[in-house]
């Protein structure tokens, strides 16, 4: 449309042609396709907010690496890095501790340690269970945070 402006960015058709993809008419009907795609992705809808026209769209999720680089997830990125550091520290500590406990079990088993053997075996089991639970909870949390961000920040293409 000539001499019109995009209802989203309020610029003319200098860089991109203005189109009328829905039932809206007049000055509110003209917009840039890229502006519409960005708006639909941000607003998490597939309808025109004025005439309720249902746009035919293709949704594409952003990658995990885009999630990590996005400026809006600074706190989530920091939390994830803290958990990665904890994982890198706790994994060898858990392995070494479990190994030492099992060495203690073998040692006390030779000397008829009635309380030491089951105590160290239980300590080893508890240590491994708690470590495994922490790993699962941390991974599940970060997975859910990433998926939620991906669902809210999809790339929208009008068909």
C-alpha positions as semicolon CSV with decimal commas, in nm:
position;residue;x (nm);y (nm);z (nm)
1;X;0,000;0,000;0,000
2;X;0,135;0,337;-0,100
3;X;0,222;0,602;0,159
4;X;0,095;0,378;0,439
5;X;0,267;0,299;0,763
6;X;0,302;-0,028;0,950
7;X;0,063;-0,042;1,246
8;X;0,328;-0,222;1,452
9;X;0,655;-0,034;1,389
10;X;0,497;0,289;1,251
11;X;0,740;0,303;0,958
12;X;0,665;0,316;0,588
13;X;0,739;0,063;0,318
14;X;1,098;0,179;0,257
15;X;1,278;-0,143;0,355
16;X;0,994;-0,391;0,328
17;X;0,664;-0,392;0,146
18;X;0,349;-0,332;0,349
19;X;0,088;-0,609;0,329
20;X;-0,269;-0,656;0,450
21;X;-0,276;-1,019;0,574
22;X;-0,605;-1,002;0,767
23;X;-0,955;-0,850;0,747
24;X;-0,847;-0,512;0,889
25;X;-0,890;-0,224;0,644
26;X;-0,748;0,123;0,610
27;X;-0,445;0,241;0,805
28;X;-0,471;-0,043;1,060
29;X;-0,463;-0,306;0,784
30;X;-0,110;-0,233;0,661
31;X;0,193;-0,390;0,822
32;X;0,530;-0,549;0,751
33;X;0,532;-0,929;0,749
34;X;0,845;-0,940;0,968
35;X;0,680;-0,704;1,219
36;X;0,373;-0,929;1,231
37;X;0,586;-1,241;1,281
38;X;0,782;-1,075;1,561
39;X;0,458;-0,951;1,722
40;X;0,292;-1,294;1,704
41;X;0,602;-1,453;1,858
42;X;0,612;-1,198;2,140
43;X;0,239;-1,198;2,213
44;X;0,220;-1,579;2,192
45;X;-0,096;-1,568;1,980
46;X;-0,190;-1,653;1,622
47;X;-0,483;-1,412;1,580
48;X;-0,511;-1,049;1,478
49;X;-0,588;-0,852;1,794
50;X;-0,833;-0,629;1,605
51;X;-1,033;-0,850;1,363
52;X;-0,947;-1,189;1,523
53;X;-0,829;-1,329;1,188
54;X;-0,654;-1,663;1,243
55;X;-0,311;-1,648;1,078
56;X;-0,162;-1,967;0,936
57;X;0,174;-1,990;1,106
58;X;0,468;-2,225;1,142
59;X;0,630;-2,232;1,484
60;X;0,996;-2,314;1,533
61;X;1,153;-2,348;1,877
62;X;1,477;-2,169;1,948
63;X;1,780;-2,378;2,039
64;X;1,929;-2,442;2,381
65;X;2,229;-2,226;2,281
66;X;1,999;-1,936;2,193
67;X;1,844;-1,976;2,537
68;X;2,186;-1,950;2,702
69;X;2,284;-1,642;2,499
70;X;1,954;-1,455;2,537
71;X;1,986;-1,146;2,763
72;X;1,654;-1,210;2,941
73;X;1,776;-1,532;3,105
74;X;2,073;-1,394;3,300
75;X;1,953;-1,531;3,636
76;X;1,863;-1,870;3,485
77;X;2,202;-1,888;3,314
78;X;2,378;-1,802;3,643
79;X;2,177;-2,069;3,830
80;X;2,259;-2,326;3,563
81;X;2,630;-2,243;3,575
82;X;2,625;-2,275;3,957
83;X;2,467;-2,619;3,923
84;X;2,725;-2,719;3,659
85;X;3,007;-2,612;3,894
86;X;2,843;-2,805;4,181
87;X;2,809;-3,107;3,952
88;X;3,177;-3,087;3,856
89;X;3,278;-3,067;4,223
90;X;3,025;-3,310;4,373
91;X;3,065;-3,587;4,114
92;X;3,427;-3,674;4,197
93;X;3,365;-3,612;4,570
94;X;3,069;-3,849;4,567
95;X;3,265;-4,111;4,376
96;X;3,567;-4,086;4,607
97;X;3,347;-4,091;4,919
98;X;3,155;-4,396;4,799
99;X;3,482;-4,570;4,712
100;X;3,631;-4,494;5,057
101;X;3,315;-4,612;5,232
102;X;3,326;-4,939;5,039
103;X;3,694;-4,979;5,126
104;X;3,592;-4,934;5,490
105;X;3,324;-5,201;5,446
106;X;3,586;-5,444;5,313
107;X;3,825;-5,356;5,595
108;X;3,568;-5,398;5,874
109;X;3,426;-5,714;5,715
110;X;3,765;-5,881;5,770
111;X;3,761;-5,786;6,140
112;X;3,398;-5,883;6,208
113;X;3,271;-5,524;6,234
114;X;2,906;-5,592;6,319
115;X;2,797;-5,229;6,318
116;X;3,055;-5,071;6,095
117;X;2,985;-5,281;5,784
118;X;2,609;-5,212;5,759
119;X;2,661;-4,854;5,875
120;X;2,914;-4,778;5,602
121;X;2,706;-4,964;5,342
122;X;2,399;-4,757;5,437
123;X;2,606;-4,438;5,430
124;X;2,727;-4,525;5,079
125;X;2,373;-4,597;4,959
126;X;2,236;-4,276;5,113
127;X;2,518;-4,072;4,963
128;X;2,458;-4,213;4,614
129;X;2,078;-4,179;4,639
130;X;2,097;-3,817;4,758
131;X;2,349;-3,730;4,485
132;X;2,132;-3,896;4,217
133;X;1,817;-3,719;4,341
134;X;1,998;-3,383;4,338
135;X;2,121;-3,444;3,981
136;X;1,772;-3,541;3,861
137;X;1,599;-3,247;4,033
138;X;1,856;-2,996;3,903
139;X;1,842;-3,130;3,546
140;X;1,462;-3,141;3,547
141;X;1,443;-2,783;3,676
142;X;1,679;-2,648;3,411
143;X;1,505;-2,848;3,139
144;X;1,167;-2,703;3,240
145;X;1,305;-2,347;3,251
146;X;1,458;-2,389;2,904
147;X;1,140;-2,544;2,755
148;X;0,925;-2,268;2,905
149;X;1,154;-2,003;2,752
150;X;1,150;-2,188;2,417
151;X;0,769;-2,201;2,418
152;X;0,745;-1,829;2,495
153;X;1,011;-1,726;2,242
154;X;0,928;-1,925;1,931
155;X;1,020;-1,816;1,581
156;X;0,693;-1,753;1,394
157;X;0,668;-1,768;1,014
158;X;0,348;-1,674;0,831
159;X;0,253;-1,930;0,566
